[in-house]
């Protein structure tokens, strides 16, 4: 269905040619296109993929032409179709290339996202126009008026707000508060307490940079130089010679899974880029984290290959535009970046390399919820490029898909260099002890040998939650229905969902009892315990709270390489800083903590975290040791990591997913409904569920005609679960409800949800979201 805006184009009998209509998608949360009349002055230049300026409601928007026809849609009256205003012409603003057009259409189709919002993925950030805005500033008379105790309460509130903002408060912000505030402003303006000024908004301008700028060309050298020394020597493995070299040389589309430790993968990447440079073809390297992207950049910079450009979220809009132009012009042979770099306009693309393909950061959290790995797969097929998905512990979906469609290059389990592992059953250990005797002895041995030690615990803070011992109430975030994490050193409770910080209560908020106890432990408490047991050692903690700045975390890694730290405690950040030196001892105090998360991927993430931790230790032949504390040693994720048996994990996990009906056995689409009113959100979720059930059973006559033979007659090939409150049912003051669509046929699931999207766009008071192939459910 198409919507139109009203206008009065010239009468049809005055036109020498039949009228031309354009279907245009706009950058709004609207899936359908809008139909516009093409003026005669644009007829010769307008093409599909052209970016245009069009009227929309009371304003104008920049849209994308996705279709051109001489037939006015039957539901529309030709005299009520608005004309396009203009074409966007010029650098970074013209028509999309066929590759760009295909990419944004693929994302819109495969992720059920509004096409108009997907356009921004394949174009550089646009220069934001400067706007003139009115702001109120406080005068000296206004400051004096604040000292008057008889001042009106409403005026005092406004004056205090303007006082807190030295650059002024926008007139529009104050006027939104209603007539009383407007009257108070007028009165204070007459008295000279506030004054109104016109200022130019510079938001989003950025600063132009040259193509050779360090920020666009590559990151500053923050890595420890020792972490790159291994690149001086070829690694003694056959992954390159026996598989990758021949595929790179031959070219063409070929999906490859490279299952090997990080240093082996990076050696193969270095050789691949050099080989491509000899063929004058380009490489696109994508990874989930900025810090890992920096490592890849420095590795390739030392390889003697072609010049590389670095794309990541920390660049300003102007810097991204400069980098985008140089990439289009073919000035760089390699593009390295985070997930959005998968859309970089590289000409002569020969290789797409996704490093750490299982990383959740490769999935976009906002609409459109694309996955850079899957976009890379589609793009490699379209542009006939080699696709390499590299990981130490690839996702089970990738393992199954590549086994069916591509080539698996895997370092045999007996070639992986593991430490000697000791497993401690926590069921037999005292409950009040964080570190068991074997763990303490392992640390002591590493200190005595000056071999270094690492403790891995993927939980931040001092304690997981504060719980009342009398009534059992858990202290939660007031905006989110989740326990707030306690940080003892800073003496506050932090919500990891909305970021709110507050002082811990002295008594229970329900029963007023003063017996509040901590449940669980995090890296901060673990550090305290280590300092108590080993008061003279050099300890550092690496997590998001302790090392929020890249410079601090980089400094910790450099100290570790220099041998100036005896022990490092860290979360998942340990594996995002690139190559770390091998240490004599690795300890995991709570190996099964991640298994308690209500997510079908919890076992996979637990396995991956344990494997990464064990690979930080020296090989057993070199004296490397590890101690794993767990109450679930028989769980297949923990047993496979301890026994260095990847086949055991993938076979067991595939069987569990098949029984429970999760990927790769089934395709999933998660639908979220959020609203500030709990009842409205619940009703909207129930309404969406009814529409989905109708669509799954065959839908209306129009839906059946649109779906054709794809729709099953009995609806048994698709399942709609929910609605149910989300695992965290309230986030940032909004209530969250989830629905889940499951099917073995991906296109069937997509079509079922697609038939309900128009209804989604008409609901007031709630926000509805579609996440195809979700990777997290919290």
N, C-alpha and C positions, 0 to 999 in steps of 0.2 A: 504494500500500500504506500502511496506517495501523498505528501501534504504540499500545499501551495500557500503562497502569500498573495494577497490581492493587489492588482495594479491594472492599468489600462494601456496596453500596447497599441501601436497603430492598427487601424482596421486592416483586416486581411486582404481586402480588395485593393489596397494601396501597395501591396508587396508584389514584386515581380516574380518571386520564388515562393514555394510553399514554406510555411513557418518551420523553424528548426528548434527543437527542444533539447535541453540538456538535463540529465539526472545528476545531481550534485550531492555529495555527502559533506556534512558540516561537522566541525569539531565539538560535538555535544554528545551526551550519553543517549544518542538516538541511532538506531540501527538502520532505519529506512532512508532512502535518498529523497530529496526534494526536487521537484520539476520546475525549471525556469525556461523562459523564452530567450533564445539567443538573438541579440540585435544584429542587424545586417552588417554592421561594421566589424563584427567578430566572426562571421560565418566562415571566412577563408582560413582563419588562424586557429579556430577552436578544434581541439582533438580530445579524445579520451586520454585521461592522465593530466590534462591541463589544470592548473590551479587558477581559481577565479575569485573575484570579490562579488558577493551576492547579498541582496537584502534578506534579512531574517528577523521576523518580528518587528520591533521598533528600531533595530540597529542593522549593522552589516557585519558579515563574517567572511573569512577566507575559507573556501571550500575546494573540493576536488571533483572534477567531471569524471563520472564513471560510466556514462552512457550518453549517446547522441541519437536522436530519432526525429523523423518528420511527422510522426503520429503523436498527437496529444493523447495522453492516457484517457480512457473512456470515462473515468470517474471525475475528470476535471473539465471545467468550462474554460475554453481558450481565452476568453476576455478577462479571466481572473488570475491568469498566470503572470507573475512578475518577471521583469527582465533582469538579466545579469547586469551588474554594474561595469565590470572591467575584467581584463585578463591580468594575471600577475606575470610580469615579464622582467627578465634581468637575472643577474647572478644569484643563485640560491633560491630563486622565486619562480622560475619557469615551470614548464611541464616536467612531470616525472619521467624518468627513463623507463623502458619496459621492465627492466630488472627491479627498479624501485616500486613501480606500480604492482608488479607481481608479488613482491615481498609484503607490502602492506595489505594486499587483498588476501594473501595466505593467512596472515595473522588474524585478520578480521573474520575469516571463514572458519579457521580451525580452533579459534579461541572464543568464538561467539562474542566478539567485541565490536563496538561501534566503529565502522570503517573510517569515519572522519577522525576519530581519535588515534587510529593506527598510522595515519599519514605522518604524524610528527616523528615517528620512529625512523623514517627513511629520508628525512631532510635535516639539514643542520638547524640549530636553534635560530629563530628569527630575531632580528633587531627589534626591540620593544620601543614603540614610539614614546617620546617624552610627553607628559601630560602636565597641565597646569592645575594645581589643586589649592584650595583655600584652607589655611590652618589658623588656629587661634593661639596667640602667644600671651604670656602673662606680663603685665607692666609692673613698674615699681609701686604704683598706686594699688594694684591688685595684691601685691605682697603685703602692703601695709594693711589692706582690708582684712587679710587672713588673721591678723592679730586682734581683730575686733571680736570679742566674745559674743556680741549680739548679732553677728552675721547670720543671715538666713541659711538653714541647713542645706538646701538645694544648691545655693550659690557657693557655699563652702566646699561642697563635694566637687563641683565643677572646677573651682579654682585650684583645689588640691590636685586634681588630675592633670590640669595644664601645667602646674608647678613641677610634677614628676616627669614631664616630657619637655626638655629644653628646646627641642626642635619643633614643638607645637603639636596640637591635636587637630586632626582633620575635622573640618566643618561637617562633612557627611557623617562622621562617626558620632558626633554629638547630636546631630539632628535626628538620627535614628531613634533617639530615646524619647521622642514625643514632644508635644506642644509645650509642656511645662519647662523642659530644658531649653527649648528655643526662646521662650519668653525670658528666661533667666539670662541667656546669652545676650539678647538685645539690651536688657537693662544694664548688664555689666559693661557692655560696649559703650553705652551712653555715658556711664560714669568713668570710663577710661581705665577700668580694671583689666580688661583684655583688649587686644587689638588683632584685627584680621589681616593676614598677609597672603599674597598669591606666590606660590613657590612652584618650581618645576620638579616633577617626580623623575628621579634618575634610576629607579628600581630596575634591575635586570640589564643595565647598560653594559657592564663589563668594560674591559680595556682591550683594544685591539692589540694583537701580537703578531710578530712576523712568523712565517712558517718554520724558521729555525729556532724559535724560542724554546728554551729548555723545558718549559711546562708542556708544550705541545709535542716536542720531539721526544722527550723522555724524562724520567724522574731524576731528581738529584741522587747522587750515590749515597744511600743510607744503609746498604747492606755491609755486613762484615766481609772484608776482602777474602778472608779464609774460606767463606762459603762458596766462592767461585773457583777455588784452586783446582778442584777435581776436573774442571773443563779443559785443563791442560793435557789430560790423558784420556784416551779412549777407554771406555769400559769394556771389560772382557765378556761380552755377551753376544749372542747371535740374533737378537731381535731385529737389528737393522739389516744385517746381511741376508738373513733367511726370509724376509718378508717385506719390510717397509721399503727398502731401497728399490726393489723391482717395481713396486706399485707406483712410487713417486716418479720413477723414470718413465713408466708407461703412460701415466696420466689418465684422465677420465674419472668418472664417478666410481668410487670404491669405498664403502664404509668399513673402517677398521677399528677394532677394539684393541687397545694396547694396555694389557694388564701386567703391570710391573712396578717396582719401587720408583720413587720420584727421580733419583739420580739417573736411572736407566732411561726413563721417559725423556728427561731433559736432554740427554745425550742424543737420543734419536731425533728430537725436535731440532737440535742444533745442526745435525747432519742434513735433515730434510730441507731446512731453509737454505743452506749453502747449495744443495743440489738444485733447488728451484731457481735460485739466482742465476745459475749457469744456463737455465732454460729461459730466462727472462720472464718468469711468471711469478706472481705474488702469493704471499701467505697471509692468512688471517688467523690470529691466535687469540682465543677467548678463554677467560677463566673467571671464577666467581668473585674473588677478593682482590682489592687493589694491591695489597702487599704481595700476593702471589704474582700479580701482573708485573710488579716492579722487578721481582726476581727473574721472570722470563725475559724482560727487556734487557737486563744486564747480562744474562746468559747469551742472548743473541748478539748483543753489542760486542762481546768478546769473541764471537765465532768468526768474525771476518766476513760476514755475509752482507746483504744489502742494508741500506739505512732503514730504520724503523721509526714509526710514530706511535705515541702512547696515548690512548683514549681512555678516560675514566670519568667518574662523576664529579671529581674535584675541580675540573676545568670550568672556567667561566663560559658563558654563551659565546663571547667573542673569540675565545681561544678554541672552542670546539668548531666554530665556523671556519677559522683559519686552518685548522687541521683537516677539516672536511674537504676544503678546496684543494689542498695539496694532495690529498689522497685521490680525489677525482682526477687530478692532472697526472697521476702516475709517478709522483716524485718519490714515493716510498715503496719499497718492495715488501715490507712487512708492516702489518698493523697489529698492535698488541693492546688488549684492553679488557674491560669487564663486560658484562652481558650485552649492553647496548652496542658494543663494538661489532656485534654480529651483523649489523646493518650497514657497516662502513662501505662506501661505494668504490671498492677496489676493482680496477680494471685488470683483465688477464689473470683472474683468480685461479690458482692451481692447487691450493691446499687450505682447508679449514681444520684447525687443530683446537679441540676443546679440552683444556687441561683441567683435571679434576671434575669429570663430567657428572659425578654424583652430587656435587656441591649444591645445597639448597639455594645459595645466592644466585645461581644461574636462572632461577625462576623469578619473574617480576611480581612484586607484591601488589602493585596497583594495576588498575585496568589500563591496557590489555594485559592479561596474565600470561604472557608468552614465556616459553622456556628456550633459552639461547641454544641449548643442545639440539632441540627439535627444529628450531628455525635454521640452524646450521646444517642439519641433515637435508632439509628441503632445498636450501640454497645450493649446497654442494651438488645435489642431483640436477638442479636447473642449470647450473653453470659448469657441469661436468668437471668438478674438482674432487680431489681426494679428501675424504673425511676421516680424521683420526679422533677417536674418543679415548682419552688417556686417563687412567686412574690406578691407584693401588688397590682399591676395592670398589669396582664399578657397580652401579645400581643393577638390580636384578632385571629391570625392564630392558636396559641396554644389553646385558648379557644375552637374554633370550632373543632380542631383535637382531643383533649382529650375527648370532649363530644361524639365524634363518636367512639373512640377507647379505651378509658380508664375511669378513675374515677376522678371526680372533688370533692375536699374537700374544702369547702368555708366557711369562717366565715360569718354569715349573716350580712347584712348591718347594722341592728340595734344593733349589738354587737361591731361595730367599734366605737372608742371613738373620736368623732369630737368636735372641739370647736364651739362656737356660731359664725356664719359667717355673716358679713355685706358686701353687694355688693354695690359698688359705680360706677355709670354710668359716664364714662369719657366724654361722649358727653355733659353732663350738667356741667362739671367742667371747670375752666379757663385753657386755653391751655398752659400757661406759668408756671403752677405749677406741680411739680413732685409728690408732696404728697398732697392729698386732706385733708380737715378738719377732717373727720372720721379717716383717717390714722394717722394724727398727734395726735389726742386725744387718740387713742389706744396705741400709743407709750408712751404718757405721763402717762397714767394709769399704764402701765407695769413698768415704771420707779418709779412711786410713790409706787407701791407695791413690788418693787425689785424682780419682777417675771421673768425678762429677756424678750428680744424681738429678733425676727429674721425677716429680710426682704429678700425675695427671688426674684432675677432678673437674668434670664439666659442670660445676655448680658454683656460682659466684656468691659473695657475701659471707657473713659469719654463721647465720642460721637460716634454715629454710622458712620458718614461720614461728610466730609467737602464739602459744596456745594456753588457754586458761586451764589450770589443773582441776578447778572445781566444777566448771560447767562444760568444758571442752570447746569453748568458742575460739575460733581462729581469728586473729587480727587481720582484717582484709583492707585492701585499698578502698577508699570511699567511692571511687569512680568505677572500679573494676571488681568483679566478683572473683578475686584471686588473692591468695595470701601475699602479704607484703614481706619482702626479704629484709632481714635485719643486718645492718652493718655496724659493728661495734665500735670500730675506730672513729668513724664519723658520727656515731650516735644518732642514726636515723633509720627509718623504714623506707624502703624504695620499692615502688611498683615497676616491674620490668615490662609492663604493657603500656602504661601512659607516662611513666617517668616521674610521677609525683613523689616527692620526698616529704616526710613529716617526722616529728619526734615520736618515739614509742610511748604508748600510754603507761602510766604507773599502775593502773588497775584495769580489770576487765570491763569493757564497755557494756556488757550485758548484766553480769551479776555483781560487779564492783569488787570482786576478790582481787587480792594483790599477788596471787601466786600465778605469775605468767612465766612459762618455761619455753625454752627453745626446742624446736624439733628439727632434726637434720643438721647438716653442717656443710659449709662451703669453703672456698679457698682461703678466706680470711681467717676462719677458725683453724684450718689446717696449718696455716703459717704460724699462728700463735702456738699451736702444739709443737711444731718443729723448733721454734725458738725456745720453748720451755725445755725440750729434751736435749737440744744442741745449742746452748746459748752463745757459743763462740764462732759458729760457722757463718759464712756469707750467704744470705738467702735473698731471693727476689721472687716476686709474684707477678705473673703475666696473665691478666684478664681484662675485660672491658672496663671495669671500674678503676682498677689500679693503674692501668696503662692506657688511658683514653687517647693519648696523643701518639702519633706514629713515631715521633722522635724518641719518646720514652721507651716504647717497646723495642725500637731498633737499638737503643743503647743497651737494654738488657741482653739482647741477642749478641751484640758485640762483646759484652763482658763475658758471656758464656763461651764464645769462641776463644777469647783471650785467656781463659782459665782463671778468671778473677771472681767467679761465682762457684760456690760449693754445691748449691742445690737451688733448683728453680721449681716453683709450684705454678701450674698453669691449667687453663681451660683449653677449649678448642683453638684458641689463639696460638698455641704452641705450634700448630701445623700450618698456620697461615703466614708465618714469617719467613717461609722459604726453607732452605736447607739448614738444619741445626747440627752441631757437632755430635758425634756418637758419645754417649756417656756410659759409665760403668754400671749404673743401676737405674732402673725405671720401676716406679711403684704406682699402682692403681688402687687407692683406698676403698673405692665403692664402685666396682665394675658393673653392677646390675642396676644402678640408679636410673639410667635411661630407659630401662625396660618397663618402668612404671608409668611412662607417658602414654596417654590414650591415643596412640597413633599406630597404624599398621606398619609403619616404617621404623618403629622404635628398635626392632631387632637388627635391622640393617645398619642403623646409625650406631648402635652399640658395638656391633662387629667392626665397623670402620674406625671408630674411635680407639678401640683396643688395639687394632692392627697398627694404626699410626703411632700409638704410644710405644708398642713393642719395638717398632722399627727405629725408635730413637736410641735404643740400647745397642751396645757393641755386640757382635756375634758371640755365640757361646764359646767358640774356639779362641776368642780374644778375651775371655773372662767376663763377658756381659751377663748380667743377671736381671731378672724381673720378678716382682711379687704381685700377684693379683688377689685382692680381697673381694670375696663374693659369697652370697648366700645361694646363688643359682649356678653353680659350676657345671651342672648338667645341661643347661640351656644351650641350644645348638649355636647361638651367636657367640657365646663365651667359649664354649668347648672348641669351636672351629678356629677362633682367634688364638687360643692357647696352643692348640695342636697344629697350627699353621696348615690347616686343611681347608682351602677355599672351596673345593668341590663339595665337601660336606655341608658347608654353609649354604651354597646356592641350591643344592638339591633339597635340603630340608626346608629352606625358606620358600622355594617354589611350591613345595607340597602344601605348606601352611597357607600360602596365598590362594592356591587352587581350592582348598577346602572352604576357606572363609569368603571367597569371591572377591579378591582384591587384585590389583595389577601385579604381574602382567596377564593374569587369567581374565580379568575384567577391566573394562574402561570405566572411569569415574568422572562425574561432573559434580562439583560441589556448588550449591546455590546458597547464598547468604542473604538474610533479611535483617536489617538493623534499623532501629528507631528509638527515639527518646521515650516514647510511650510503650510500655511492655504489651498492653492489650492490643494496640494497633499493629505492632510488629508481629504478634502471634496470629492475628486475623489475616494479615497479608501473607504470612508463610502458609497458613491453611488454604487460602485462596489459590496461591501458586501451586500447592500440592494438588488441588482438585483439577486445575488445568493440565498439569503434567499427567495425572492419571487418565484424563480424557484423551490426551494426545497419545499416551502409550497404548491405549486400547483401540486407537484408530482415529480419534478426534472427530471433528466436524467434517462435512462433505468437502469443504474447501481444503482442509488440512490433508484429507486422504488423497485428493487430486494432486496436491502439491508434493506429497511424499511418494506417491506412486507405489511401485512394487516393494519399496523399502520397508513399508510398514507391515508388521505381522498382523494377521487377522485376530489372533487371540491375545496379543499383548504380552505373551510369556517371555519374549526375548529381552524384555527390559523391566527393570525394577526401580520403583521410586520409594525411597526410605525417608521417613520424617513426616512432618517437621518435628524437630526436637531442639531444645536449647543447646547452644554450642558448648564445647568443653569448658570454655570460660564464657558464661552466659551474659556477662555485662562488661564492656570494654569502653573506656573513656566516656562513661555516662550513657552509652547506647546499648540497648538490649539486642542480643544476637541470636538468631534462629538459623538452623542449618537444614537443608534438604540434600539428599544424595541420589543421583541418578546413576544406575549401574547397568551395563550391558556388555556382552561379548563382542558386539558389533559397534565400533566407534561411531560410524556414520549414523546409525540408528539413534544412538544417544544424543548426538549433536542435533539431528533433525527434530527429535522430540522436544528438546529445550528450545530450539529455534522458533518453533511455532508459538511459544508463549512470550517471546521477547517484546512484542508490541504491547501486550498487556502490562508488562513490567514498566514501560515508560510512562504510563498514565497514573501511577499510584502516588498520591501525595502523602507526606509525613513519614515515609520510609525510604530506605536506600537498598536497592537490590543489586546483587553482584553475582557474576557467573565465573567460576574458576574451573576450566577444563584441565584434566590431569593434575589435580591438586597434589602438592607434596607435603602440606602441613594441614592439620585440622584444628589447631588450637586458636 
